[in-house]
Every structure is written in C-alpha cells, then in structure tokens.
Amino acid sequence: MKGTEKDLLIQLFEKAVEAAAPRTCVPAHLPSPPKGRTVVVGAGKAAAAMARAVETHWPEDAPLTGLVVTRYHHGDGELQRIEVVEAAHPVPDEAGEQAARKILQLVSGLTEDDLVLCLMSGGASALLGLPADGISLADKQAVGRALLRSGAAIQDINAVRKHLSAIKGGRLAEAAMPAKLVTLMISDVPGDDPSVIGSGPTIPDPSTLADARAVLERYGIDVPDSVAKRLRDPAAETPKAGHSAFAHAEAIMIATPQDSLEAAAAAATEAGVTPLILGNAIEGEAREVGIVMAGMARQSYQHGQPVKAPCVLISGGETTVTVRGNGRGGRNVEFLLSLGIALDGLDGVHAIACDTDGIDGTEDNAGAYLSPETLALASAAGDDAKARLANNDGYTFFESLGELIITGPTRTNINDFRAVLITRGKPS
C-alpha cells in the first residue's frame, strides 16, 4: 500500500465516483436519432453533465433541443442545444417548479416520429417541484421538510412525492405520448428500482394513494388540507404498468452503486488490500449502521473474519438520520461519528464515508475521514464525540479536526460510499 491510509481511502472514493461519471457511462447507451425531433429533458445532480455528454456525442446534423434541471452549483457550463436550469434541493423551489412546467410543455404535442430522451439521476424528485393541481408549492415544501426530518426511507418519501406531483410517478410519460421515450438512469437508490429514482417520472408507479397516506400516518406527519384532499381523491392515482403511456417507453440503467463499489474494490486489490463488498443497498439509521460496521471491523481485527487484514470493508446505500438535535451534519458524518465512538480508537482501523454527489446532507462537504486517533485528538481539544452525535453535529466535529472531505459537486450520484480499512490484525 503506497501513501497513507487516508490517501488510499480517498482514492477508492474517487474510483467509485469516476465509474458513474456521465462522460463515462452515457455515450454507449445513446439511442439512434429518430426520423423526427429529439427533445432532451431530465433532472438530477448529474443532469447537466449527462446533457453535456449527449451534446458531445449526438450527430451535429440531427435535431436536438431540450431542458434539464440540476441542483444549484451543479451546472456544467453553458451548453449549445440543451438548456440547463438550476434549482433547490432537497426542498423544491420556484425555479424547479417552473422548469418542470416547461419540461411538460416541451414534450407535449410530439408525434410517433419524435424521441424524448429523459436523463434521470439522484435528486430529481426535489428538482422537479411542480405540484399537482390544487396543491401550492408552499404546501408541498412543508410536507417535504417533514418527511426529510422524519427518518423515512427514500422509497416512502417518494411514494408521497409522486402522488403530490404533476410530473412524477409516470406523469411525464403521459405528457410525452405518443413519442418514443428513452430514459437513461444513474441509480442512487437501494435496489436500483427505476420507479424510485427521481420518483419515476417516466416509469409505471407501483405505489398507491393508500401507500402515501400510510407513510404519512406511520411517521406522524400532519399535512395541509390540500394534501389530505389530494390523497383521498381516486382521480389522483398515478399511472400503473400496462398504461398506454408506457407502450413506447424504455428505461436503461447506465450506472449503479454496485458498478462503483466494484471499481473501488478493484483499486483496493491493486493497492494490495483485500476488498469485501458488504452490500450496495445498506439502509437504516446512520448511527446504527456505524455500530454494526464497527463490530465487523473489530471481528476482522481480532479474528481475521470475515476477511483478514489488510482489508477494506466497502459498502453503499442510503442511510437516514432522524434529527433530534440542532447541529450541522449529514448522514455520512453521522455514520463516521457513531463508528468512531464504537471503535474507541481501535488500532489500525481507518474509515471514509462520503456522498458520491459531493454534498453530505446540505453542507459543503462530501463526508469525512476517521482514524484511530480521531476521538483522542478531539478529546484533547475539549470536544465530546458523544455529545456531538446526540446533537447531530458530525460536521462541526470533523471540521474542527480538519478531516472533512470537500470535493465540490461531482455532477453524478450513486448514493453513499463507505470504506472501513483494517490495516493490521490483533498481535498474537
């Protein structure tokens, strides 16, 4: 292993991100130009970079227009034929509402000779912030904020979002009829379910109004009257499998969390470290996942199981944080802080946890780095790791130590990346 443990872990993260870079994964999946027009639409943290890849590889003599919406500061420079709009995430704003409305207008009135090329990636649900009739943006924002703070899984959140939207849950496919519809997707959800990515604007919706109501009841979320009325209206049900909107629709998964984990594993092997992929869809409370990962690292250190050191335990997925305090931090620093407390300075164990979009929660960091000395250094400086965790303040904890990982927007997103490196076993 060359360089420091931190260097290696950052390299593994970079390899995971590169495997899902639009310039890497878009070109091979582009459809042939149609007889008529091609309209490009889409949303997500990778939308601008995906649109650039389309422009770069699309024939110059073939018609191409469109609009994609991405998160603020996730643009990829001005494009020639596809408009890029920036909007708010994770709570929608007026810019996203207006962009979604324009997308519906762009795909309306097309013919069977035309093609709608939809580019979807993580973050699209919030970015396509067009409420259904009768619901205000403010009401939609209120429900979204409550869901995000509740600790609900992304599948549950999106079941509600779909039924409050004019574009998600297959509604975009309805608007694009009868044009051919091809959706290229970069997955950021556990299980790579296309109906969950961006709340599936072009995908049949398996969730129901009853499912959405059940989610709100399960998490004790009070909703405005307009939302309650919408969720009781049978006419508000989303289009399901077999609907004519999907007769000429195709969805292609062009990058997944598993692809990225395998790229990181290959880099670890090349560095002389044995990789073990634990899973690409690990969910649950970030602090609980941290405790579980600490137990696995300790087993490897003490007994060489499930793999002997030097080794790295690699995982992906999307954990959640039930917000109890008023600190700063996302799910990756929360995971690392919990992991560090559980490891209690275990010799030879280092870790990194980062969101592959470059933004952990709503802060400016992708994640952070944890070493065996982290908690001792913090304690020597008068910082209390357990108090920080209780206050959901992982960002401040790692910032004070200079161990935040700051990449800026990566313009892709295949969920969280976690790697726990065990450099040595327990001395015999």
C-alpha positions in Angstrom: 0.0 0.0 0.0 1.5 3.3 -1.1 0.8 6.6 0.7 -1.2 7.0 3.8 -4.4 5.2 4.8 -6.3 8.4 4.1 -4.8 8.6 0.7 -5.9 5.1 -0.2 -9.5 5.7 1.1 -9.8 8.9 -0.9 -8.5 7.1 -4.0 -11.2 4.4 -3.5 -13.9 7.1 -3.2 -12.6 8.8 -6.4 -12.7 5.5 -8.3 -16.3 4.9 -7.2 -17.3 8.4 -8.4 -15.5 8.1 -11.7 -17.3 4.8 -12.5 -20.6 6.8 -12.5 -19.3 9.9 -14.3 -21.7 10.8 -17.2 -18.9 11.2 -19.6 -18.0 7.6 -18.8 -21.5 6.0 -18.8 -23.7 8.0 -21.1 -22.3 7.6 -24.6 -22.6 3.9 -25.0 -26.3 4.0 -24.3 -27.5 6.8 -26.5 -30.3 5.8 -28.9 -30.2 6.4 -32.7 -31.6 9.7 -33.8 -35.3 9.4 -34.9 -37.0 10.4 -38.1 -38.4 13.4 -36.4 -37.2 15.6 -33.5 -35.3 14.7 -30.4 -36.2 16.5 -27.2 -33.9 16.0 -24.2 -35.4 16.5 -20.7 -34.2 15.4 -17.3 -33.4 16.2 -13.8 -30.9 15.3 -11.0 -27.5 16.2 -9.7 -25.9 14.6 -12.8 -28.4 16.2 -15.2 -26.1 18.9 -16.6 -23.1 16.5 -17.1 -25.4 14.0 -18.7 -26.8 16.6 -21.1 -23.2 17.6 -22.0 -22.4 14.0 -22.8 -25.4 13.8 -25.0 -24.5 17.0 -26.9 -20.9 15.9 -27.3 -21.9 12.6 -28.9 -25.1 13.5 -30.7 -24.7 13.9 -34.6 -24.4 17.5 -35.5 -26.9 17.2 -38.3 -29.6 15.6 -36.1 -32.1 18.0 -34.4 -31.6 18.3 -30.7 -33.3 20.6 -28.2 -34.4 20.4 -24.6 -34.1 21.4 -20.9 -32.7 19.7 -17.8 -32.8 20.9 -14.2 -30.0 20.3 -11.7 -29.1 21.4 -8.2 -27.7 24.9 -7.6 -23.9 25.0 -8.4 -24.2 21.6 -10.2 -24.2 23.1 -13.7 -21.6 22.1 -16.2 -21.1 25.3 -18.2 -23.3 26.6 -20.9 -24.5 24.1 -23.5 -25.3 24.8 -27.1 -28.6 22.9 -27.7 -29.9 21.9 -24.3 -30.9 24.5 -21.7 -29.7 23.9 -18.1 -31.7 25.3 -15.2 -30.5 25.2 -11.6 -33.0 24.8 -8.7 -33.1 23.9 -5.0 -32.5 20.5 -3.4 -33.7 18.8 -1.2 -36.7 21.1 -0.7 -38.1 22.3 -4.1 -38.3 26.0 -5.0 -40.0 28.1 -7.7 -37.1 27.6 -10.2 -37.7 23.8 -10.1 -41.4 24.3 -10.3 -41.1 26.5 -13.4 -38.5 24.1 -15.0 -40.8 21.1 -14.5 -43.7 23.0 -16.1 -41.5 23.9 -19.1 -40.4 20.3 -19.5 -44.1 19.2 -19.7 -44.6 21.8 -22.4 -41.6 20.7 -24.3 -42.8 17.1 -24.6 -46.4 17.9 -25.4 -47.6 17.8 -29.0 -44.9 15.4 -30.3 -45.5 12.6 -32.8 -44.6 9.0 -33.2 -41.6 10.1 -35.3 -40.2 12.0 -32.4 -37.9 10.9 -29.5 -38.0 12.1 -25.9 -34.6 11.3 -24.3 -35.0 11.6 -20.5 -31.9 11.9 -18.3 -32.6 10.9 -14.7 -30.3 10.9 -11.6 -30.4 11.3 -7.9 -32.1 14.5 -6.6 -34.6 14.7 -9.4 -37.6 14.4 -7.1 -36.9 17.7 -5.4 -35.7 19.4 -8.6 -39.0 18.6 -10.5 -41.0 20.6 -8.0 -44.3 21.0 -9.9 -47.2 20.3 -7.5 -50.4 18.6 -8.7 -53.5 20.8 -9.3 -54.9 22.2 -6.0 -51.6 22.0 -4.1 -49.4 25.0 -3.6 -45.6 24.9 -3.7 -45.6 26.0 0.0 -47.8 23.0 1.0 -45.5 20.7 -1.0 -42.4 22.2 0.6 -43.9 21.7 4.1 -44.6 18.0 3.6 -41.2 17.5 2.0 -39.4 19.1 5.0 -41.3 17.0 7.5 -40.6 13.8 5.6 -36.9 14.6 5.4 -36.7 15.2 9.2 -38.7 12.0 10.0 -36.0 9.5 9.1 -38.3 8.0 6.4 -36.6 5.8 3.8 -36.4 7.2 0.3 -39.0 4.8 -1.1 -41.5 6.0 1.4 -40.7 9.7 0.8 -41.1 9.2 -3.0 -44.4 7.4 -2.6 -45.8 10.6 -1.2 -43.9 12.9 -3.6 -45.3 11.0 -6.7 -48.9 11.5 -5.6 -48.5 15.2 -4.9 -46.8 15.9 -8.3 -47.9 16.9 -11.8 -44.8 15.3 -13.4 -43.5 12.4 -11.3 -44.9 8.9 -10.9 -45.3 8.4 -14.7 -46.9 11.7 -15.4 -44.1 12.8 -17.7 -44.6 9.7 -19.8 -48.3 10.5 -20.1 -47.4 14.0 -21.4 -44.9 12.7 -23.9 -47.3 10.3 -25.7 -47.2 9.2 -28.5 -43.4 9.9 -28.9 -40.8 7.2 -28.3 -39.5 7.6 -24.8 -36.0 6.5 -23.7 -34.8 7.1 -20.1 -31.2 6.9 -19.2 -30.8 6.5 -15.4 -28.0 6.8 -12.9 -29.2 5.0 -9.8 -29.0 6.5 -6.4 -31.5 4.2 -4.6 -31.1 0.9 -2.8 -32.1 -1.9 -5.2 -31.9 0.3 -8.3 -35.7 0.4 -8.6 -36.4 2.7 -11.6 -39.7 3.8 -10.2 -37.9 5.3 -7.1 -35.1 7.1 -9.0 -36.3 10.7 -9.2 -39.8 9.4 -8.2 -40.0 7.8 -11.7 -41.5 10.5 -14.0 -41.3 8.1 -16.9 -41.9 4.8 -15.0 -45.1 3.0 -14.0 -45.8 3.7 -10.4 -46.3 0.6 -8.1 -47.2 2.8 -5.1 -50.7 3.9 -4.4 -52.6 6.7 -2.8 -53.2 4.3 0.1 -49.4 3.8 0.4 -48.8 7.5 0.5 -51.4 8.0 3.2 -49.9 5.1 5.2 -46.4 6.7 5.1 -47.7 10.0 6.5 -49.5 8.2 9.3 -46.5 5.9 10.1 -44.3 8.9 10.6 -46.9 11.1 12.3 -46.8 13.8 9.7 -49.6 16.4 9.7 -50.4 17.7 6.3 -52.2 20.7 4.9 -55.8 20.3 3.9 -55.0 20.5 0.2 -52.6 17.5 0.5 -55.1 15.4 2.6 -57.8 16.1 -0.1 -55.5 15.1 -2.9 -54.5 11.8 -1.3 -58.2 10.9 -0.8 -59.1 11.6 -4.5 -59.2 8.4 -6.6 -58.6 10.5 -9.7 -55.2 11.5 -8.3 -53.9 7.9 -8.7 -50.7 7.6 -10.7 -50.4 5.6 -14.0 -49.6 1.9 -13.4 -48.0 -0.9 -15.5 -50.0 -1.6 -18.7 -50.9 2.1 -19.1 -50.7 3.2 -22.8 -48.1 5.9 -21.7 -45.5 3.2 -21.4 -46.2 1.4 -24.7 -43.2 3.0 -26.4 -41.1 3.6 -23.3 -37.7 2.1 -22.5 -35.6 2.7 -19.3 -31.9 1.9 -19.3 -29.8 1.8 -16.1 -26.4 3.2 -17.1 -24.7 3.4 -13.7 -25.4 1.8 -10.4 -23.9 1.7 -6.9 -22.7 -1.8 -7.5 -20.7 -0.7 -10.5 -19.0 1.9 -8.3 -18.3 -0.5 -5.5 -16.7 -2.9 -7.9 -14.5 -0.1 -9.3 -13.4 0.7 -5.7 -12.8 -2.9 -4.9 -10.6 -3.3 -8.0 -8.5 -0.3 -6.9 -8.1 -1.8 -3.4 -6.9 -5.1 -4.8 -4.4 -3.2 -7.0 -3.1 -1.5 -3.8 -2.5 -4.9 -2.1 -5.6 -4.7 0.2 -8.3 -7.3 0.1 -11.7 -5.8 -0.5 -15.0 -7.2 0.8 -18.2 -5.6 -0.6 -20.8 -5.8 2.1 -23.7 -4.6 0.0 -24.8 -1.8 -2.3 -28.1 -1.1 -0.7 -27.5 -0.8 3.1 -30.2 1.3 4.8 -31.2 2.2 8.3 -30.2 4.9 10.8 -26.7 6.1 10.1 -25.6 5.8 13.7 -26.9 2.2 13.9 -25.1 1.3 10.7 -22.0 2.8 12.3 -22.3 0.5 15.3 -22.7 -2.6 13.0 -19.7 -1.7 10.8 -17.6 -1.2 14.0 -18.5 -4.7 15.1 -17.4 -6.1 11.7 -14.1 -4.2 11.8 -13.4 -5.4 15.3 -14.1 -9.1 14.2 -11.7 -8.7 11.3 -9.0 -7.2 13.6 -9.4 -9.8 16.3 -10.1 -12.9 14.4 -9.5 -12.3 10.7 -13.2 -12.7 9.9 -14.9 -12.2 7.6 -11.6 -11.2 5.9 -8.1 -10.9 7.2 -6.1 -7.6 7.3 -5.0 -5.8 5.4 -8.6 -5.5 4.1 -11.3 -2.9 3.4 -15.0 -3.3 4.0 -16.8 -1.5 1.3 -20.5 -0.6 1.2 -23.1 1.7 -0.4 -26.7 2.5 0.1 -28.6 5.4 1.7 -28.8 5.6 5.4 -31.1 8.0 7.2 -30.8 10.4 10.1 -33.7 11.1 12.5 -32.9 14.7 13.5 -33.0 15.1 17.3 -30.6 18.0 17.8 -29.8 21.3 16.1 -26.2 20.6 14.9 -24.7 20.5 11.4 -24.2 17.3 9.5 -25.4 14.8 7.0 -25.7 11.0 7.2 -22.1 10.3 6.4 -20.5 12.3 9.2 -23.2 10.9 11.5 -22.2 7.4 10.4 -18.5 8.1 11.0 -19.0 9.7 14.4 -21.0 6.7 15.5 -18.4 4.3 14.0 -15.6 6.1 15.8 -17.3 6.0 19.2 -18.0 2.3 18.8 -14.4 1.6 17.7 -13.0 3.6 20.6 -9.6 4.1 18.9 -9.1 0.5 17.7 -5.6 0.3 16.4 -5.2 0.1 12.6 -8.8 0.9 11.6 -9.5 3.9 9.4 -12.6 4.9 7.5 -14.2 7.2 5.0 -17.8 7.9 4.3 -18.9 10.3 1.6 -21.9 11.1 -0.6 -20.9 10.5 -4.2 -22.6 13.7 -5.3 -20.1 15.6 -3.2 -22.6 17.0 -0.7 -23.4 15.3 2.6 -26.9 16.5 3.5 -27.0 20.2 3.0 -23.4 21.1 3.9 -20.3 21.8 1.7 -18.5 18.5 2.4 -18.9 15.1 0.7 -18.1 13.4 4.0 -15.2 12.9 6.3 -12.2 10.7 7.3 -11.8 8.8 10.6 -8.5 7.5 12.0 -7.7 5.5 15.2 -6.5 8.9 16.7 -9.6 10.9 15.8 -11.5 10.7 19.1 -8.4 11.1 21.2 -7.4 14.3 19.3 -10.9 15.6 19.7 -11.0 14.9 23.4 -7.6 16.6 23.9 -9.1 19.7 22.3 -12.1 19.6 24.7 -14.6 18.1 22.2 -17.0 15.4 23.2 -17.9 12.9 20.4 -20.9 11.5 22.2 -22.4 15.0 22.8 -21.8 15.9 19.1 -23.6 12.7 18.0 -26.5 13.4 20.3 -26.8 16.8 18.7 -26.5 15.5 15.1 -23.3 17.7 14.9 -20.9 15.5 13.0 -19.9 18.3 10.6 -18.6 20.5 13.4 -16.8 17.6 15.0 -14.8 16.7 11.9 -14.4 20.3 10.8 -12.6 21.1 14.0 -10.1 18.3 13.3 -9.6 19.3 9.6 -10.9 15.9 8.5 -13.8 16.9 6.3 -13.6 15.6 2.7 -14.5 18.5 0.4 -14.8 17.8 -3.3 -17.4 20.2 -4.5 -20.2 18.9 -6.7 -19.2 15.7 -8.6 -22.1 16.0 -11.0 -23.1 12.4 -10.5 -24.8 10.5 -7.7 -24.8 6.8 -6.9 -25.5 7.1 -3.2 -23.2 7.0 -0.3 -19.8 5.3 -0.3 -18.3 3.9 2.8 -15.0 2.1 3.3 -13.6 0.8 6.5 -9.9 -0.1 6.2 -8.3 -2.6 8.6 -4.5 -2.4 8.1 -3.4 -5.0 10.7 -4.8 -7.7 12.9 -4.5 -8.1 16.7 -1.0 -9.0 17.7 -0.7 -12.7 18.7 
